Amino acid sequence: MNRERSQKLYERALKVLPGGVNSPVRAFRSVGGTPVFMESGQGCTVRDVDGNQYLDFCNSWGPLICGHRHPDIVSAIQKQLDRSLTLGIPTESEVKLAEFILEGFKESLPSIRKIRFVSSGTEAVMSAVRLARGFTGRNKIIKFDGCYHGHSDALLVKAGSGLATAGIPDSSGVPEAMTSDIIVIPLDDEQAVSEAFKAYGNEIAAIILEPVPANNGLLLQRQEFLQFLRDITRKHDSLLIFDEVINGFRLAFGGAAEYLGIEPDLITYGKIIGGGMPVGAFAGRDDIFKLLAPDGPVYQAGTLSGNPVAMEAGLAQMKLLTPELYANLELKRKRIQDAFNDRSYDFQMTGIASIFWFHHGEAPRTSGAIDRDSMKTYAALFHHCLDRGIYMAPSGYEVGFLSSAMEDSDLDRFLETVFEFFDGK
């Protein structure tokens, strides 16, 4: 494929944007080569600035569960554009979206009765953690190695030595004081969690985790482990926060919480909730949300929170999320996963709902179990697919997403291209 314009744009971008990008993984550092600059998307495809078309398994890193530019979402945005872009004043749009979501939770997540909209997943997580601390009057937070919760200072931390250690910043520019109350524990380890509560039980405000970790590989957890976290937080009057920025509305309307049958105290959302617009949210129990400003002393605010264009896009997206859509997406994923794994390659495909991930060996449950050498194989697979008109995430640690816009013929094309690579043709 000729990508001359992408190359020239990247050279221009390097002069004005750090690394030529506005989010690090887009720079292709994990797979090598020059980033592809896109100009449009429609259905299950994207088109680059050189006119090349690609079948899209990145889907804007997850939000586009119904594909690019779904007509219902585009129509809702266009109608709102005739009224306003932003107001910074309450609108009916934010009320309608909140009502629709919470009504959809009534049976599967009955205790989740309040929601606040923000502008990103990072903002949602940061606010949920602050609210948990305000509600419990405690400071310490347990997070798990391999779970990413946005780039707020306090949560940019990974595991140290031992079962439960105070967090050490994982980014320059983050003072250790900002992470000193974060306890980082390995995933899939009940003993480590128990030891943390034994040592700090009366100081732990909450446990936060992705119930389906999908930001550092796809680390599917045991149901027993997740239920253990629910039980131990209740025992110690701590809160359980599910970070569902990726999981939310992807696994089911009620996200991983509904899919797995475990109801947390607080949930964070992003990606799908905005229908392609930049929206985040955090939701939870009514008694917890009574402490959030203006009703209580826990402060959170945002000029573009509840932006009417984003709210209308989100509402149009929510109305598309039917049980039939989820069932169909899961069938699509099982179809490609079973076909790939039947070939008995060294690589395997792990998946859940409409998320999939390539890996070497047995499906890992912890980040430490990910085979690092397999990233080289993935980089070669990525470029093989890219040159044949298939776009996947430019990192072997990232997952793939299916959209409802994909037909069986698209999945067949994907499989044929991947088989071609592994068969050495």
Secondary structure, DSSP 8 states (H G I E B T S, - for coil): ---HHHHHHHHHHHHHSGGGSSSGGGG-TTT-S----EEEEEBTEEEETTS-EEEESSGGGTT-TT-BT-HHHHHHHHHHHTT-S--SS--HHHHHHHHHHHHHTTTTSTT--EEEEES-HHHHHHHHHHHHHHHHT--EEEEETT----S-GGG-EE--SSSSEE-EESSTT--HHHHTTEEEE-TT-HHHHHHHHHHHGGGEEEEEE-SS--SSS-----HHHHHHHHHHHHHTT-EEEEEETTTTTTSSTTHHHHHHT---SEEEE-GGGGTTS--EEEEE-HHHHTTBTTTSSB----TTTT-HHHHHHHHHHHHH--HHHHHHHHHHHHHHHHHHHTT--SEEEEEETTEEEEEESS--SSGGGS-TTHHHHHHHHHHHHHTTTEE--SSTTS-EE--TT--HHHHHHHHHHHHHHHTT-
